[in-house]
Amino acid sequence: MADIIRQSLSPGIFLTSLKTEKFKTSVLSLSMLRPLSRGKAALNALVPQVLCRGTRHFADMAALSARLEELYGARLEPSIRKKGEVQCIGFVMDFIDGAYLPGQPDQLTAAASLLGEVLLNPAGGGGAFAPSYVEAERGNLADQIAAAKNDKRVYASQRLLELMCDGEGYGIDRLGDEDHARAIMPDGLWNHYRDMLAGSRLELFYIGPKTAEKAAAALSGALSALPGRAAVAEVGTDVVRAAAGEVRRFDEVMDVGQGKLAMGARMGVSTADPDYPAALLAATVFGGAATAKLFLHVRERLQLCYYASAHLEGLKGLLIVSSGIDAKDRQAAEDEIMGQWEALCRGDITDEELSAAKLTLINDLRALADQPHRLEDYYLGQKAAGLPFGPDELAGRLEAVTAAEIARAARGASWDSVYFLHGGENK
């Protein structure tokens, strides 16, 4: 793994640098970290999309694109991510390092300068966003939120999280909700943007061949015009360790041909806990590998599902099951899913299941070293949660987990909610 250095550039602004000469393309990102809030999530999400419409010196998307082309085809995209109960809003850039270009230009400084320009000098001038840019991007955001219903598999999992985590930040979508998005006005967005600059924790990442000192110098210069930051908002995730009581059940009727059954449990551990590797392997043995119990037994052997999988939302400590079924098979599918979980809790884990689950997770972690954008995303999640360890350390911890530890982690879970999306017949 590359040399990793984390440093504070100024109060509330942190830079994580991964020095590596493995890639010709470097990655640079900036994220403003905000607590997920239903009333502000859409406002947060809209800001980077409006900022990417143009700047004071590159007044529209055509001019901004031309500047990126001058940087030998650099790319800059708005970024809106959800890490636990933290909304991470900003930009991700990639660009060819100057060592591979004629004359070896200082691409890092040029890219950082453009990133600072996009963040701090929006088009419009006079202390306001260009109203036409806000109107266009507001509509795009609202349409994107509404379009989530089109993929029923994803929609069912999102609805489960909304219902299961009602009243918790994790129940809020990374883009916010459609009503709040359509109600945003230019003046209100501008005021919110200024608040974000003054009160957000900033996480910066650089992945490339330059030293941490050079990355810090380039970014410090690019962000020198940031407003005073006397008080930076704290962010974090509240991990609810157990369900409040009996399993809650939710049904929703929609025009669907295939039922979607989503189930959620609170694992009692999250990424910050020593037992996290065992909980992660429990989810993978259950429904996250080619030899997973849900796939082999519920789908293949009994043919109760068109698909069945499970994953761990590690930052929040939630186990999420996703399956597609015929509505008439709802009870049988649910019973068998729970039967496989109970087998896991008893320690019914074969050597093949354990080996396959470890191989799946460890290979995925090792693959991060070859994918700079995924590596940046991994470390953003770690820093949002205040966690120090990298993928190599997590891989080593996974390797040491035993079947007995996996079963113990599974027994610590409490099932919270079941959501069923169906067409209204044969339920």
C-alpha positions in Angstrom: 0.0 0.0 0.0 1.1 3.5 -0.7 2.6 5.8 2.0 -0.4 7.4 3.8 -0.1 10.7 5.6 -2.9 12.6 7.3 -2.4 16.3 8.4 -4.4 19.3 9.5 -4.0 22.2 7.1 -6.0 24.6 9.4 -8.8 24.3 11.9 -11.4 21.8 10.5 -9.5 21.1 7.3 -7.7 17.8 6.9 -5.7 16.3 4.1 -5.0 12.6 3.6 -2.2 12.0 1.1 -1.4 8.6 -0.5 1.9 8.8 -2.2 2.2 6.3 -5.0 3.7 6.1 -8.4 1.5 3.2 -9.5 -0.9 5.4 -11.5 -0.4 7.9 -14.3 -3.7 9.5 -13.2 -3.9 11.3 -9.9 -7.0 11.8 -7.8 -7.9 14.9 -5.8 -11.1 15.3 -3.8 -12.7 17.8 -1.5 -15.7 16.9 0.7 -17.6 19.1 3.1 -18.9 16.9 5.9 -22.4 17.7 7.3 -24.8 15.8 9.6 -27.6 14.2 7.6 -30.7 16.4 8.2 -34.1 16.0 6.4 -34.5 19.7 6.0 -31.0 20.3 4.7 -30.0 17.2 2.8 -31.4 18.5 -0.5 -29.8 21.9 0.0 -26.4 20.3 0.6 -26.8 18.0 -2.4 -27.7 20.9 -4.7 -24.6 23.1 -3.9 -21.9 21.1 -5.7 -24.1 20.6 -8.7 -24.7 24.4 -9.0 -21.0 25.1 -8.4 -20.0 22.8 -11.3 -22.1 24.9 -13.7 -19.4 27.6 -13.8 -17.2 30.0 -11.9 -16.3 33.7 -12.0 -13.4 33.0 -14.4 -15.1 30.1 -16.3 -18.6 31.3 -16.5 -20.4 28.3 -17.9 -20.0 24.6 -18.4 -18.4 25.1 -21.8 -15.7 27.3 -20.4 -15.1 25.0 -17.4 -14.8 22.0 -19.8 -12.3 23.9 -21.9 -10.2 24.6 -18.9 -10.3 20.9 -18.0 -9.2 20.1 -21.5 -6.2 22.5 -21.1 -5.3 20.3 -18.1 -4.9 17.4 -20.6 -8.4 16.0 -20.2 -8.8 16.3 -16.4 -12.2 15.5 -15.1 -14.1 17.2 -12.3 -17.5 15.9 -11.0 -19.8 16.8 -8.2 -19.8 14.3 -5.4 -22.7 13.6 -3.0 -22.1 10.6 -0.7 -23.5 9.2 2.5 -21.1 7.7 5.0 -23.1 6.6 8.0 -25.1 9.6 9.2 -22.7 12.0 7.5 -23.4 13.6 4.2 -20.2 14.2 2.2 -20.6 17.0 -0.4 -18.0 18.2 -2.8 -16.0 17.2 -5.8 -13.7 14.5 -7.2 -11.0 15.3 -9.8 -8.6 13.2 -11.7 -5.8 14.3 -13.9 -2.7 13.0 -15.6 0.4 13.7 -13.5 2.8 16.2 -15.0 5.7 13.7 -15.1 4.0 12.0 -18.0 3.4 15.2 -20.1 5.5 17.3 -22.3 7.5 19.8 -20.3 6.3 18.2 -17.0 3.8 20.9 -16.0 2.7 21.2 -12.4 -0.6 19.5 -12.8 -1.3 19.2 -9.1 -1.1 22.9 -8.4 -3.2 23.6 -11.5 -5.8 21.1 -10.5 -6.0 22.3 -6.9 -6.3 25.9 -8.2 -9.3 24.9 -10.3 -10.9 23.0 -7.5 -10.6 26.0 -5.2 -12.0 28.2 -8.0 -15.1 26.0 -8.3 -15.6 25.9 -4.6 -15.0 29.6 -3.7 -15.8 31.6 -6.9 -19.2 30.6 -8.2 -20.6 32.1 -11.4 -23.2 34.8 -10.8 -21.1 37.3 -8.8 -22.5 40.0 -6.5 -23.0 37.5 -3.6 -25.5 35.2 -5.3 -25.8 32.2 -7.5 -26.9 32.6 -11.1 -30.7 32.0 -10.8 -30.8 30.0 -14.1 -28.2 27.6 -12.8 -30.1 27.0 -9.6 -33.4 26.5 -11.4 -31.9 24.0 -13.8 -30.0 22.0 -11.2 -32.9 22.1 -8.8 -35.1 20.4 -11.4 -32.3 17.8 -12.2 -32.0 17.0 -8.5 -35.7 16.6 -7.9 -36.0 14.4 -11.0 -33.1 12.3 -9.9 -34.7 11.7 -6.5 -38.0 10.8 -8.1 -36.3 8.4 -10.5 -35.2 6.2 -7.6 -38.5 4.5 -7.7 -37.7 3.1 -11.2 -35.3 0.5 -9.9 -37.6 -1.4 -7.5 -34.8 -3.5 -6.1 -32.9 -0.4 -5.0 -36.1 1.4 -4.0 -37.1 -1.5 -1.7 -33.8 -1.3 0.2 -34.0 2.4 0.5 -37.6 2.3 1.8 -36.5 -0.3 4.4 -33.8 2.0 5.6 -36.2 5.0 5.7 -38.7 3.1 7.8 -36.3 1.2 9.9 -34.3 4.3 10.8 -37.2 6.8 11.0 -36.1 9.6 13.3 -32.4 8.7 12.7 -30.1 10.4 10.3 -29.5 7.1 8.5 -33.1 7.1 7.3 -32.4 10.1 5.1 -31.3 9.6 1.5 -28.0 11.2 0.4 -29.9 13.5 -2.0 -32.6 14.5 0.4 -36.3 14.3 -0.6 -38.1 15.6 -3.6 -40.4 18.2 -1.9 -37.4 19.9 -0.2 -35.5 19.9 -3.5 -38.2 21.6 -5.5 -38.7 24.2 -2.8 -35.1 25.5 -2.9 -34.7 29.1 -4.0 -31.5 30.9 -5.2 -31.2 33.2 -2.1 -31.7 30.4 0.3 -29.2 28.2 -1.4 -26.6 31.0 -1.4 -27.0 31.6 2.3 -26.8 27.9 3.0 -23.7 27.6 0.8 -22.0 30.3 2.8 -22.9 28.5 6.0 -21.4 25.3 4.6 -18.1 27.0 3.8 -17.9 28.5 7.3 -19.1 25.5 9.3 -18.2 22.3 7.6 -15.4 20.0 8.3 -13.4 19.6 5.1 -11.7 16.3 4.1 -9.2 16.6 1.3 -7.6 13.6 -0.4 -4.7 13.3 -2.8 -3.6 10.1 -4.5 -0.6 10.3 -6.7 3.2 10.5 -6.9 3.7 13.9 -5.3 4.7 14.2 -1.6 2.2 15.1 1.1 4.1 18.4 1.5 3.5 19.4 -2.1 -0.1 18.3 -1.9 -0.6 20.4 1.2 1.0 23.5 -0.3 -1.1 23.2 -3.5 -4.3 22.9 -1.6 -3.6 25.4 1.1 -2.9 28.0 -1.6 -6.1 27.0 -3.5 -8.3 27.4 -0.4 -6.6 30.5 1.1 -9.8 32.5 0.5 -12.0 30.3 2.6 -14.0 32.4 5.1 -13.2 32.4 8.8 -14.1 29.1 10.4 -14.6 29.8 14.1 -16.9 26.8 14.8 -16.9 23.6 12.7 -19.9 21.4 13.0 -19.3 18.0 14.6 -20.3 14.9 12.6 -20.7 11.3 13.5 -23.1 8.3 13.4 -25.3 7.1 16.3 -25.2 3.3 16.2 -28.4 1.9 17.7 -27.2 -1.4 19.2 -30.5 -3.3 19.3 -34.1 -3.1 18.0 -36.6 -1.5 20.2 -39.1 -4.4 20.4 -40.9 -6.7 18.1 -40.1 -6.9 14.4 -42.0 -4.1 12.6 -43.7 -5.0 9.3 -44.4 -2.6 6.4 -46.3 -3.3 3.1 -46.4 -1.1 0.1 -48.5 -1.7 -3.0 -47.2 -0.6 -6.4 -47.5 -1.7 -10.0 -44.8 -4.4 -9.8 -44.7 -7.9 -11.3 -42.2 -9.2 -8.8 -42.4 -8.7 -5.1 -39.5 -7.2 -3.2 -38.8 -8.5 0.3 -36.3 -6.5 2.3 -35.4 -7.3 5.9 -33.2 -5.4 8.4 -31.4 -6.3 11.6 -29.3 -4.3 14.0 -26.0 -6.2 14.4 -25.0 -4.5 17.7 -21.5 -3.6 16.2 -20.2 -1.2 13.7 -16.8 -0.5 12.0 -15.5 1.0 15.2 -15.9 -2.2 17.2 -13.4 -5.0 17.7 -16.1 -7.5 16.6 -16.7 -5.7 13.3 -14.7 -8.2 11.2 -16.7 -11.1 12.5 -20.0 -9.2 11.8 -18.8 -8.5 8.3 -18.0 -12.1 7.7 -21.4 -13.1 9.2 -23.2 -11.0 6.6 -21.0 -12.4 3.8 -21.4 -16.0 4.8 -25.2 -15.3 5.0 -25.7 -13.5 1.7 -22.6 -11.9 0.2 -20.5 -14.6 -1.5 -21.0 -17.2 -4.2 -21.4 -19.9 -1.6 -23.7 -17.8 0.7 -26.5 -19.5 2.4 -29.2 -17.3 0.9 -28.0 -18.0 -2.6 -27.4 -21.8 -2.3 -30.4 -22.7 -0.2 -33.2 -20.0 -0.6 -32.6 -19.3 -4.3 -30.9 -22.4 -5.8 -32.2 -25.3 -3.7 -35.7 -24.2 -2.8 -36.1 -21.7 -5.7 -38.1 -19.3 -3.4 -36.3 -16.2 -4.7 -35.3 -14.7 -8.1 -32.4 -13.2 -6.1 -31.4 -13.1 -2.5 -28.4 -11.3 -0.9 -27.3 -9.6 2.3 -24.8 -7.0 3.2 -23.6 -5.1 6.3 -24.0 -1.3 6.5 -20.9 -1.2 8.6 -20.9 2.5 9.6 -24.4 2.1 11.1 -24.2 -1.6 12.1 -27.2 -2.8 10.0 -27.7 -6.1 8.3 -29.8 -5.7 5.1 -31.4 -8.6 3.2 -32.7 -8.0 -0.3 -34.7 -10.5 -2.3 -37.1 -10.7 -5.2 -40.0 -13.2 -4.9 -43.4 -14.1 -6.1 -45.9 -12.6 -3.7 -47.5 -16.0 -3.0 -44.1 -17.2 -1.7 -43.7 -14.4 0.8 -44.1 -16.3 4.0 -42.1 -19.3 2.8 -39.2 -17.1 1.7 -39.2 -15.1 4.9 -39.2 -18.3 7.0 -36.4 -19.9 5.0 -34.3 -16.7 5.2 -34.7 -16.7 8.9 -34.0 -20.4 9.0 -30.6 -19.8 7.3 -29.8 -17.0 9.8 -30.6 -19.3 12.7 -28.3 -21.9 11.2 -25.5 -19.3 11.1 -26.2 -18.4 14.7 -25.8 -22.1 15.7 -22.4 -22.1 14.0 -23.5 -24.1 11.0 -20.7 -22.8 8.9 -18.7 -25.1 6.6 -15.0 -24.6 5.8 -16.0 -23.8 2.2 -18.4 -21.1 3.3 -15.8 -19.5 5.6 -13.0 -19.7 3.1 -15.2 -18.2 0.3 -16.4 -15.4 2.4 -12.9 -14.4 3.5 -11.6 -14.7 0.0 -14.5 -12.4 -1.3 -13.8 -9.7 1.3 -10.0 -9.8 1.3 -9.8 -9.8 -2.5 -12.1 -6.8 -2.6 -10.0 -4.9 -0.1 -6.8 -5.8 -1.9 -8.3 -4.6 -5.2 -8.6 -1.1 -3.7 -4.9 -0.7 -4.2 -5.5 -0.8 -8.0 -8.4 1.5 -8.1 -7.6 5.0 -6.9 -11.3 6.3 -6.9 -12.4 3.4 -4.8 -9.5 3.9 -2.5 -10.4 7.6 -2.0 -14.0 6.5 -1.3 -12.8 4.0 1.3 -10.7 6.5 3.2 -13.5 9.1 3.1 -15.7 6.6 4.9 -13.0 5.9 7.4 -12.4 9.6 8.1 -16.1 10.4 8.4 -16.3 7.7 11.1 -13.0 8.8 12.7 -11.3 5.4 12.1 -7.6 5.1 11.5 -7.1 1.7 9.9 -6.7 1.0 6.2 -7.7 -1.9 4.0 -4.6 -3.9 4.6 -5.2 -3.9 8.4 -8.9 -4.8 7.9 -7.9 -7.7 5.6 -5.5 -9.0 8.2 -8.2 -8.9 10.9 -10.6 -10.7 8.6 -8.1 -13.5 8.0 -7.9 -14.3 11.7 -11.7 -14.6 12.4 -13.0 -18.0 13.4 -16.3 -19.7 12.6 -17.2 -19.5 16.3 -16.6 -15.7 16.4 -18.9 -15.3 13.3 -21.7 -17.3 15.0 -21.3 -15.2 18.1 -21.5 -12.0 16.1 -24.7 -13.3 14.4 -26.3 -14.1 17.7 -25.8 -10.5 18.8 -28.1 -9.3 16.0 -31.8 -8.3 16.6 -34.2 -8.2 13.7 -35.9 -4.9 13.4 -38.0 -4.4 10.3 -39.5 -6.2 7.3 -40.6 -4.3 4.2 -42.6 -5.9 1.3 -43.3 -4.2 -2.0 -45.9 -6.0 -4.0 -48.7 -5.6 -6.6 -51.6 -6.2 -4.2 -52.5 -9.7 -5.2 -51.7 -13.1 -3.7 -50.0 -11.5 -0.7 
